Amino acid sequence: MDMIISLVSRHNKVFTRNRMLVFFSMLSVLIVIALYAIFLQKTQLDAIEQYMPVTQSIKQMVNEWMVAGLLSIIAVTTTLGVFGIYVKDLETKTTADFLTTAASRAKIQVSYVISALLIGFMMTMLAFICCEIFLVATGGELLSWYATIKIIGILLLAVILSSTLNLFLVLFVKTQNAFSTLNTIIGTAIGFLCGVYVPMGALPSYVQSMIHYFPISHTTVLLRDAFMADSIQNVFKGNEAFAENYMLQYGIIYEINGTVISNISSVLFIVGTIMVVGVVAIIIFSRKHK
């Protein structure tokens, strides 16, 4: 156990001291903020303005939509950044050096996973605090204790899911160049697959179906529900038909084959994905290092 703790501490220090690694882990977030400032916010406000005057409450609701998307993306990119350390250690034979100690391959691999979980959760929590400050500073109200605890639970689930999926992916990566390509692909695609870069309603039906079955997008849905539930109720009070249409268009709820997916279904889908992908990753790792 002491060996795993030492390795985790080492990985954490490598990540935090590498400014470029931290920057590229946050690059997708910066892209979302830029897109939101340039046109995403205006697009939503223009769409709503066709049905009702735009008020501060509506602007706040749209801000909450953006914040939920940001947090789900951070969970993915930061955990992937930690696994970049694993790929670098593999290529530079640092992992082989670890094997000269009492650490086994399994313990070394577990240390990277724990590090990804710790850094991913720490970064998402830091981002959550910053997002809450932003929402309050722009005229919103502090989240209730119930909503706060709910969001923290969703963020923990998002980090575990992201770490599991990223572990599975990096098991097929052996060089830093390959990892950079993977990082670029994920960093670019994650905003689309979580319905953040482009509203769900603006995408073709087959792309919407892909998003519906993309596990990480369900963490975005859960976060949007937690952040936006009160705002949607206040803004669309007495106009439930438009509220449901808005929620479908902007990925606040998912509808598959005419059925709206409940939060419980999203949680079960996420947990099921974690279990299945986790088992597959363990099998692949075991076969690679017989």
Residue frames as qw, qx, qy, qz and C-alpha x, y, z in Angstrom:
[[0.000, 0.884, 0.467, 0.000, 0.00, 0.00, 0.00],
 [0.326, -0.766, 0.107, 0.544, 2.87, 2.36, 0.82],
 [0.410, -0.074, 0.598, 0.684, 4.29, 1.76, -2.65],
 [0.173, 0.652, 0.644, 0.360, 0.98, 2.72, -4.31],
 [0.189, -0.919, -0.249, 0.239, 0.74, 5.88, -2.17],
 [0.409, -0.548, 0.323, 0.654, 4.28, 6.86, -3.15],
 [0.333, 0.189, 0.676, 0.630, 3.57, 6.32, -6.84],
 [0.043, 0.813, 0.563, 0.140, 0.31, 8.27, -6.67],
 [0.285, -0.852, -0.042, 0.438, 2.11, 11.15, -4.97],
 [0.412, -0.283, 0.508, 0.701, 4.74, 11.09, -7.70],
 [0.249, 0.471, 0.693, 0.486, 2.15, 11.12, -10.52],
 [0.084, -0.899, -0.420, 0.091, 0.29, 14.02, -8.89],
 [0.339, -0.722, 0.163, 0.581, 3.46, 16.08, -8.63],
 [0.385, -0.002, 0.632, 0.673, 4.39, 15.36, -12.26],
 [0.142, 0.682, 0.647, 0.308, 0.95, 16.53, -13.41],
 [0.175, -0.928, -0.271, 0.186, 0.79, 19.72, -11.34],
 [0.400, -0.620, 0.286, 0.611, 4.35, 20.76, -12.22],
 [0.357, 0.130, 0.664, 0.645, 3.83, 20.29, -15.96],
 [0.218, 0.485, 0.198, -0.824, 2.12, 23.53, -16.96],
 [0.323, 0.239, -0.598, -0.694, 1.63, 22.49, -20.57],
 [0.198, -0.181, -0.962, -0.050, -0.06, 19.27, -19.49],
 [0.049, 0.502, 0.623, -0.598, -2.44, 21.22, -17.26],
 [0.223, 0.433, -0.151, -0.860, -3.07, 23.75, -20.05],
 [0.329, 0.102, -0.758, -0.553, -3.95, 21.15, -22.67],
 [0.104, -0.310, -0.921, 0.213, -6.17, 19.40, -20.12],
 [0.100, 0.615, 0.461, -0.632, -8.16, 22.63, -19.88],
 [0.052, -0.162, 0.485, 0.858, -8.01, 23.58, -23.58],
 [0.109, -0.422, -0.817, -0.377, -11.44, 22.13, -24.41],
 [0.198, -0.704, -0.555, 0.395, -12.92, 24.17, -21.57],
 [0.133, -0.491, 0.109, 0.854, -11.39, 27.36, -22.94],
 [0.015, -0.102, -0.710, -0.696, -12.89, 26.53, -26.36],
 [0.158, -0.605, -0.779, -0.045, -16.34, 26.10, -24.81],
 [0.189, -0.684, -0.303, 0.637, -16.07, 29.43, -23.00],
 [0.084, -0.299, 0.381, 0.871, -15.01, 31.17, -26.22],
 [0.088, -0.282, -0.800, -0.521, -17.83, 29.60, -28.25],
 [0.186, -0.665, -0.688, 0.220, -20.34, 30.46, -25.56],
 [0.152, -0.617, -0.105, 0.765, -19.21, 34.08, -25.42],
 [0.042, -0.190, 0.535, 0.822, -19.21, 34.40, -29.23],
 [0.429, -0.034, -0.494, -0.755, -22.46, 32.74, -30.26],
 [0.324, -0.223, -0.919, 0.036, -23.86, 29.92, -28.09],
 [0.019, -0.400, -0.587, 0.704, -25.43, 32.22, -25.53],
 [0.277, 0.314, -0.139, -0.897, -26.89, 34.50, -28.21],
 [0.340, -0.021, -0.816, -0.466, -28.29, 31.53, -30.13],
 [0.225, -0.372, -0.868, 0.242, -30.23, 30.32, -27.10],
 [0.034, 0.452, 0.363, -0.814, -31.45, 33.78, -26.13],
 [0.279, 0.208, -0.415, -0.841, -32.62, 34.50, -29.69],
 [0.328, -0.177, -0.888, -0.270, -34.54, 31.22, -29.78],
 [0.180, -0.461, -0.745, 0.447, -36.25, 31.94, -26.46],
 [0.049, 0.338, 0.082, -0.936, -36.96, 35.55, -27.42],
 [0.251, -0.107, -0.672, -0.688, -39.31, 34.32, -30.14],
 [0.448, -0.463, -0.755, -0.122, -41.68, 33.14, -27.41],
 [0.458, -0.820, -0.315, 0.139, -41.05, 35.53, -24.49],
 [0.108, 0.931, -0.244, 0.249, -38.99, 38.60, -23.55],
 [0.738, 0.150, -0.480, 0.450, -35.44, 37.82, -22.43],
 [0.465, -0.845, 0.041, -0.259, -35.01, 38.53, -18.73],
 [0.053, -0.683, 0.684, -0.251, -32.15, 38.20, -16.27],
 [0.755, -0.176, 0.567, -0.278, -33.64, 34.89, -15.10],
 [0.887, 0.451, 0.078, -0.054, -33.44, 33.53, -18.65],
 [0.385, 0.764, -0.480, 0.195, -29.83, 34.66, -19.03],
 [0.390, -0.533, 0.684, -0.311, -29.03, 32.97, -15.75],
 [0.897, 0.085, 0.379, -0.210, -30.67, 29.75, -16.93],
 [0.765, 0.619, -0.161, 0.077, -28.56, 29.77, -20.09],
 [0.043, 0.741, -0.609, 0.279, -25.42, 30.38, -18.01],
 [0.678, -0.303, 0.608, -0.282, -26.28, 27.31, -15.95],
 [0.916, 0.375, 0.109, -0.089, -26.59, 25.29, -19.17],
 [0.505, 0.731, -0.411, 0.204, -23.06, 26.29, -20.15],
 [0.283, -0.632, 0.635, -0.343, -21.61, 25.58, -16.69],
 [0.876, -0.081, 0.419, -0.223, -23.00, 22.03, -16.65],
 [0.848, 0.521, -0.064, 0.074, -21.35, 21.29, -19.99],
 [0.192, 0.788, -0.510, 0.287, -18.03, 22.70, -18.83],
 [0.532, -0.505, 0.606, -0.308, -17.89, 20.50, -15.74],
 [0.943, 0.117, 0.298, -0.096, -18.60, 17.30, -17.65],
 [0.685, 0.671, -0.212, 0.189, -15.82, 18.12, -20.13],
 [0.091, -0.766, 0.554, -0.313, -13.30, 18.90, -17.36],
 [0.808, -0.289, 0.473, -0.198, -13.87, 15.45, -15.85],
 [0.917, 0.362, 0.134, 0.101, -12.81, 13.89, -19.17],
 [0.511, 0.768, -0.235, 0.307, -9.85, 16.07, -20.12],
 [0.258, -0.759, 0.515, -0.303, -8.15, 16.20, -16.71],
 [0.849, -0.229, 0.469, -0.082, -8.27, 12.45, -16.17],
 [0.847, 0.496, 0.063, 0.178, -6.97, 11.90, -19.68],
 [0.188, 0.869, -0.364, 0.277, -4.11, 14.30, -18.92],
 [0.576, -0.573, 0.557, -0.171, -3.03, 12.13, -15.99],
 [0.917, 0.107, 0.380, 0.066, -2.94, 9.04, -18.19],
 [0.525, 0.812, -0.205, 0.147, -0.60, 11.03, -20.42],
 [0.273, -0.727, 0.608, -0.163, 1.94, 10.54, -17.62],
 [0.839, -0.084, 0.534, -0.068, 1.41, 6.79, -17.92],
 [0.795, 0.586, 0.111, 0.106, 2.10, 6.87, -21.67],
 [0.203, 0.873, -0.397, 0.195, 5.22, 8.99, -21.19],
 [0.527, -0.548, 0.631, -0.153, 6.51, 6.65, -18.47],
 [0.900, 0.171, 0.400, -0.019, 5.86, 3.69, -20.76],
 [0.670, 0.722, -0.047, 0.166, 7.75, 5.22, -23.68],
 [0.099, 0.823, -0.473, 0.299, 10.70, 6.46, -21.60],
 [0.710, 0.042, -0.681, 0.172, 10.97, 3.08, -19.80],
 [0.201, -0.451, 0.469, -0.732, 10.25, 4.74, -16.45],
 [0.866, -0.204, -0.003, -0.457, 7.68, 2.02, -15.82],
 [0.866, 0.176, -0.432, 0.181, 10.44, -0.55, -16.20],
 [0.211, 0.431, -0.544, 0.688, 12.41, 1.31, -13.53],
 [0.597, -0.371, 0.235, -0.671, 9.42, 1.06, -11.19],
 [0.949, -0.025, -0.245, -0.197, 9.43, -2.71, -11.70],
 [0.560, 0.346, -0.605, 0.448, 12.91, -2.93, -10.18],
 [0.263, -0.338, 0.516, -0.742, 11.28, -1.99, -6.87],
 [0.207, 0.110, 0.925, -0.298, 8.73, -4.02, -4.94],
 [0.518, 0.398, 0.155, -0.741, 5.92, -2.67, -7.13],
 [0.497, 0.212, 0.814, 0.211, 4.11, -5.06, -9.45],
 [0.049, 0.188, 0.535, 0.822, 2.65, -4.08, -12.82],
 [0.259, -0.651, -0.685, -0.199, -0.82, -4.21, -11.32],
 [0.382, -0.686, -0.331, 0.523, 0.12, -1.86, -8.47],
 [0.252, -0.209, 0.257, 0.909, 1.78, 0.57, -10.88],
 [0.073, -0.377, -0.645, -0.661, -1.32, 0.61, -13.10],
 [0.341, -0.713, -0.608, 0.077, -3.59, 1.10, -10.09],
 [0.365, -0.494, -0.150, 0.774, -1.49, 4.07, -9.02],
 [0.068, 0.054, 0.412, 0.907, -2.19, 5.84, -12.34],
 [0.269, -0.549, -0.693, -0.382, -5.91, 5.17, -11.98],
 [0.416, -0.672, -0.474, 0.388, -5.99, 6.52, -8.41],
 [0.289, -0.304, 0.078, 0.905, -4.02, 9.58, -9.49],
 [0.054, -0.280, -0.571, -0.770, -6.48, 10.20, -12.34],
 [0.359, -0.657, -0.655, -0.101, -9.39, 9.92, -9.92],
 [0.426, -0.595, -0.307, 0.608, -7.82, 12.28, -7.37],
 [0.190, -0.213, 0.226, 0.931, -6.69, 14.94, -9.84],
 [0.106, -0.381, -0.675, -0.623, -9.88, 14.66, -11.89],
 [0.353, -0.712, -0.605, 0.041, -12.08, 15.13, -8.83],
 [0.386, -0.526, -0.156, 0.742, -9.91, 17.93, -7.45],
 [0.131, -0.043, 0.381, 0.914, -9.99, 19.83, -10.75],
 [0.201, -0.507, -0.678, -0.493, -13.73, 19.38, -11.25],
 [0.395, -0.702, -0.513, 0.297, -14.42, 20.55, -7.70],
 [0.302, -0.388, 0.036, 0.870, -12.21, 23.59, -8.22],
 [0.014, -0.177, -0.554, -0.813, -14.05, 24.30, -11.48],
 [0.286, -0.624, -0.715, -0.133, -17.39, 23.81, -9.71],
 [0.344, -0.640, -0.326, 0.605, -16.48, 26.43, -7.11],
 [0.164, -0.222, 0.284, 0.918, -15.38, 28.86, -9.84],
 [0.114, -0.356, -0.709, -0.598, -18.58, 28.22, -11.81],
 [0.307, -0.695, -0.636, 0.136, -20.74, 28.83, -8.74],
 [0.274, -0.527, -0.090, 0.799, -18.91, 32.11, -8.10],
 [0.059, 0.017, 0.521, 0.851, -19.54, 33.05, -11.74],
 [0.197, -0.531, -0.753, -0.334, -23.25, 32.24, -11.51],
 [0.323, -0.721, -0.467, 0.397, -23.69, 34.25, -8.31],
 [0.270, -0.394, 0.122, 0.870, -21.64, 37.15, -9.70],
 [0.043, -0.113, -0.584, -0.803, -23.90, 37.30, -12.77],
 [0.465, -0.185, 0.004, -0.866, -27.06, 37.57, -10.69],
 [0.693, -0.151, -0.670, -0.219, -27.85, 33.99, -9.74],
 [0.646, -0.615, 0.216, -0.398, -28.57, 32.51, -6.33],
 [0.104, -0.470, 0.866, -0.139, -26.41, 30.15, -4.33],
 [0.612, -0.040, -0.738, -0.282, -27.26, 26.51, -4.81],
 [0.751, -0.506, 0.108, -0.409, -29.11, 24.80, -2.00],
 [0.363, -0.511, 0.774, -0.086, -27.27, 22.24, 0.11],
 [0.803, 0.193, 0.546, -0.142, -29.30, 19.48, -1.53],
 [0.675, 0.737, -0.022, -0.036, -28.40, 20.65, -5.05],
 [0.039, 0.813, -0.580, 0.048, -24.74, 21.09, -4.06],
 [0.560, -0.299, 0.767, -0.096, -24.46, 17.56, -2.65],
 [0.806, 0.432, 0.386, -0.122, -26.26, 16.20, -5.71],
 [0.503, 0.831, -0.237, -0.020, -23.84, 17.95, -8.07],
 [0.188, -0.672, 0.713, -0.064, -20.80, 16.75, -6.12],
 [0.725, -0.021, 0.679, -0.110, -22.12, 13.19, -6.40],
 [0.747, 0.639, 0.170, -0.061, -22.63, 13.58, -10.15],
 [0.228, 0.861, -0.455, 0.009, -19.12, 15.00, -10.53],
 [0.459, -0.448, 0.765, -0.066, -17.66, 12.04, -8.65],
 [0.788, 0.287, 0.539, -0.075, -19.58, 9.69, -10.94],
 [0.562, 0.822, -0.070, -0.061, -18.36, 11.66, -13.99],
 [0.038, -0.775, 0.631, -0.002, -14.73, 11.41, -12.86],
 [0.621, -0.187, 0.759, -0.056, -14.98, 7.64, -12.25],
 [0.760, 0.535, 0.363, -0.075, -16.61, 7.13, -15.66],
 [0.389, 0.883, -0.259, -0.040, -14.04, 9.32, -17.43],
 [0.268, -0.643, 0.717, -0.005, -11.13, 7.60, -15.70],
 [0.733, 0.040, 0.677, -0.055, -12.46, 4.17, -16.66],
 [0.699, 0.683, 0.209, -0.025, -13.00, 5.07, -20.32],
 [0.207, 0.893, -0.399, -0.002, -9.64, 6.86, -20.59],
 [0.505, -0.459, 0.731, 0.004, -7.85, 3.90, -19.00],
 [0.795, 0.305, 0.524, -0.006, -9.39, 1.61, -21.60],
 [0.550, 0.835, -0.005, 0.002, -8.26, 3.90, -24.44],
 [0.009, 0.852, -0.524, 0.015, -4.66, 4.44, -23.29],
 [0.765, -0.243, 0.596, 0.029, -4.10, 0.70, -22.99],
 [0.780, 0.477, 0.346, 0.212, -3.83, 0.77, -26.80],
 [0.248, 0.943, -0.144, 0.167, -1.41, 3.73, -26.83],
 [0.887, -0.186, -0.050, 0.419, 2.35, 3.21, -26.62],
 [0.502, 0.145, 0.041, 0.852, 3.91, 6.53, -27.67],
 [0.058, -0.534, -0.302, 0.788, 3.49, 10.19, -26.77],
 [0.133, 0.144, -0.470, -0.860, 2.77, 11.05, -30.41],
 [0.286, -0.329, -0.845, -0.309, -0.10, 8.58, -30.46],
 [0.226, -0.554, -0.647, 0.472, -1.35, 9.97, -27.16],
 [0.007, -0.355, 0.026, 0.934, -1.22, 13.53, -28.51],
 [0.248, -0.087, -0.668, -0.696, -3.39, 12.42, -31.44],
 [0.330, -0.456, -0.826, 0.033, -5.82, 10.71, -29.07],
 [0.190, -0.484, -0.413, 0.748, -5.89, 13.79, -26.83],
 [0.098, 0.186, -0.280, -0.937, -6.65, 16.03, -29.81],
 [0.310, -0.243, -0.782, -0.483, -9.45, 13.77, -31.05],
 [0.337, -0.527, -0.739, 0.248, -11.08, 13.52, -27.63],
 [0.161, -0.412, -0.227, 0.868, -10.61, 17.21, -26.89],
 [0.182, 0.074, -0.412, -0.890, -12.31, 18.11, -30.16],
 [0.390, -0.249, -0.788, -0.407, -15.08, 15.52, -30.09],
 [0.229, -0.315, -0.790, 0.474, -16.09, 15.69, -26.44],
 [0.159, 0.272, 0.187, -0.930, -17.84, 19.05, -26.82],
 [0.485, 0.065, -0.509, -0.709, -19.96, 17.72, -29.69],
 [0.492, -0.131, -0.858, -0.059, -20.69, 14.38, -28.03],
 [0.179, -0.361, -0.684, 0.608, -21.89, 16.12, -24.87],
 [0.077, 0.770, 0.565, 0.287, -24.07, 18.53, -26.84],
 [0.355, -0.700, -0.156, 0.600, -22.07, 21.57, -25.72],
 [0.258, -0.217, 0.396, 0.854, -20.52, 23.00, -28.89],
 [0.288, -0.101, -0.520, -0.798, -23.73, 22.69, -30.89],
 [0.579, -0.044, 0.422, -0.696, -27.28, 22.43, -29.45],
 [0.428, 0.058, 0.902, 0.001, -28.81, 18.96, -29.80],
 [0.526, 0.633, 0.474, -0.315, -31.69, 20.24, -31.90],
 [0.313, 0.807, -0.301, -0.401, -29.33, 21.60, -34.55],
 [0.179, -0.413, 0.868, 0.209, -27.72, 18.20, -35.15],
 [0.583, 0.097, -0.637, -0.495, -28.87, 15.48, -37.58],
 [0.846, -0.324, 0.027, -0.422, -30.96, 12.71, -36.02],
 [0.921, 0.091, -0.330, 0.188, -28.20, 10.09, -36.36],
 [0.328, 0.430, -0.465, 0.701, -25.75, 12.34, -34.48],
 [0.514, -0.464, 0.221, -0.687, -28.35, 12.88, -31.77],
 [0.961, -0.147, -0.168, -0.165, -28.67, 9.10, -31.46],
 [0.694, 0.290, -0.448, 0.484, -24.89, 8.80, -31.06],
 [0.047, -0.478, 0.395, -0.783, -25.00, 11.37, -28.27],
 [0.766, -0.364, -0.005, -0.529, -27.90, 9.57, -26.57],
 [0.983, -0.115, -0.134, 0.050, -25.80, 6.41, -26.32],
 [0.481, 0.504, -0.423, 0.579, -22.55, 8.16, -25.39],
 [0.609, -0.474, -0.573, 0.275, -22.11, 7.49, -21.63],
 [0.359, -0.163, -0.236, 0.888, -20.36, 10.75, -20.73],
 [0.151, -0.346, -0.307, -0.873, -23.18, 12.81, -22.24],
 [0.558, -0.571, -0.577, -0.176, -25.44, 11.42, -19.53],
 [0.489, -0.383, -0.372, 0.690, -23.29, 13.10, -16.87],
 [0.060, 0.093, 0.157, 0.981, -23.94, 16.36, -18.75],
 [0.416, -0.473, -0.552, -0.547, -27.69, 15.70, -18.67],
 [0.599, -0.526, -0.551, 0.248, -27.59, 15.00, -14.93],
 [0.373, -0.232, -0.176, 0.881, -25.59, 18.16, -14.26],
 [0.104, -0.258, -0.328, -0.903, -27.94, 20.28, -16.39],
 [0.512, -0.558, -0.591, -0.277, -30.92, 18.96, -14.49],
 [0.576, -0.468, -0.440, 0.506, -29.25, 19.69, -11.13],
 [0.263, -0.142, -0.010, 0.954, -28.21, 23.22, -12.10],
 [0.139, -0.102, -0.377, -0.910, -31.25, 24.24, -14.14],
 [0.174, -0.440, -0.881, -0.011, -34.26, 22.59, -12.48],
 [0.090, -0.653, -0.468, 0.589, -35.34, 25.67, -10.49],
 [0.002, 0.398, -0.262, -0.879, -34.57, 28.11, -13.31],
 [0.121, -0.132, -0.803, -0.569, -36.59, 26.16, -15.88],
 [0.150, -0.571, -0.794, 0.149, -39.53, 25.93, -13.52],
 [0.085, -0.653, -0.256, 0.708, -39.44, 29.69, -12.89],
 [0.003, 0.324, -0.439, -0.838, -38.80, 30.78, -16.47],
 [0.269, -0.064, -0.759, -0.589, -41.33, 28.51, -18.20],
 [0.159, 0.267, 0.784, -0.537, -44.02, 28.49, -15.53],
 [0.497, 0.562, 0.351, -0.560, -47.35, 28.16, -17.31],
 [0.576, 0.651, -0.339, -0.361, -45.68, 27.26, -20.61],
 [0.718, -0.322, 0.617, 0.007, -44.80, 23.59, -20.11],
 [0.838, 0.471, 0.264, 0.073, -45.01, 22.68, -23.81],
 [0.396, 0.856, -0.260, 0.205, -42.30, 25.17, -24.75],
 [0.433, -0.703, 0.547, -0.140, -40.27, 24.14, -21.70],
 [0.858, -0.053, 0.508, 0.052, -40.17, 20.51, -22.83],
 [0.714, 0.669, 0.093, 0.183, -39.27, 21.51, -26.40],
 [0.054, 0.901, -0.384, 0.193, -36.46, 23.73, -25.09],
 [0.622, -0.522, 0.578, -0.082, -35.15, 20.95, -22.88],
 [0.883, 0.219, 0.396, 0.123, -35.09, 18.50, -25.80],
 [0.534, 0.822, -0.032, 0.195, -33.48, 20.98, -28.18],
 [0.070, 0.825, -0.463, 0.317, -30.67, 21.81, -25.75],
 [0.660, 0.168, -0.707, 0.190, -30.00, 18.35, -24.33],
 [0.301, -0.417, 0.514, -0.687, -31.39, 18.94, -20.86],
 [0.756, -0.011, 0.574, -0.313, -33.45, 15.77, -21.25],
 [0.051, 0.263, -0.845, -0.462, -33.07, 12.88, -23.67],
 [0.766, 0.230, 0.279, -0.531, -35.90, 11.25, -25.56],
 [0.008, -0.300, 0.899, 0.320, -35.31, 7.84, -27.13],
 [0.159, -0.239, -0.900, -0.327, -38.05, 6.19, -29.18],
 [0.357, -0.587, -0.372, -0.624, -40.59, 8.63, -27.81],
 [0.713, -0.590, -0.361, 0.115, -39.66, 7.99, -24.16],
 [0.010, -0.870, 0.310, -0.384, -37.98, 10.61, -21.98],
 [0.720, 0.077, -0.586, 0.364, -35.00, 9.07, -20.18],
 [0.552, -0.815, -0.128, -0.119, -35.16, 9.50, -16.41],
 [0.040, -0.817, 0.525, -0.234, -32.24, 10.51, -14.21],
 [0.755, -0.328, 0.552, -0.135, -32.23, 7.06, -12.63],
 [0.895, 0.394, 0.194, 0.081, -31.87, 5.49, -16.08],
 [0.394, 0.832, -0.306, 0.243, -28.92, 7.78, -16.85],
 [0.380, -0.676, 0.586, -0.234, -27.23, 6.85, -13.55],
 [0.877, -0.059, 0.472, -0.067, -27.74, 3.13, -14.20],
 [0.769, 0.624, 0.004, 0.137, -26.36, 3.51, -17.73],
 [0.121, 0.842, -0.457, 0.260, -23.28, 5.28, -16.36],
 [0.589, -0.489, 0.608, -0.210, -22.70, 2.71, -13.60],
 [0.924, 0.206, 0.322, -0.030, -23.20, -0.14, -16.06],
 [0.602, 0.753, -0.194, 0.183, -20.67, 1.40, -18.44],
 [0.174, -0.768, 0.566, -0.245, -18.12, 1.79, -15.63],
 [0.768, -0.258, 0.567, -0.149, -18.48, -1.86, -14.66],
 [0.886, 0.406, 0.220, 0.048, -18.34, -3.27, -18.19],
 [0.472, 0.806, -0.262, 0.243, -15.47, -1.08, -19.45],
 [0.347, -0.727, 0.547, -0.228, -13.59, -1.58, -16.18],
 [0.860, -0.121, 0.494, -0.040, -13.75, -5.36, -16.47],
 [0.794, 0.581, 0.083, 0.160, -12.73, -5.25, -20.15],
 [0.164, 0.878, -0.384, 0.236, -9.77, -2.97, -19.30],
 [0.579, -0.546, 0.588, -0.143, -8.61, -5.39, -16.59],
 [0.910, 0.171, 0.375, 0.042, -8.82, -8.31, -19.00],
 [0.611, 0.758, -0.089, 0.211, -6.85, -6.45, -21.68],
 [0.111, -0.832, 0.493, -0.231, -4.19, -5.39, -19.17],
 [0.764, -0.338, 0.540, -0.100, -3.88, -8.94, -17.83],
 [0.887, 0.361, 0.259, 0.123, -3.44, -10.41, -21.30],
 [0.404, 0.860, -0.221, 0.220, -0.84, -7.79, -22.28],
 [0.041, -0.699, 0.617, -0.359, 1.29, -8.58, -19.23],
 [0.968, -0.176, -0.100, -0.149, 1.03, -12.34, -18.77]]
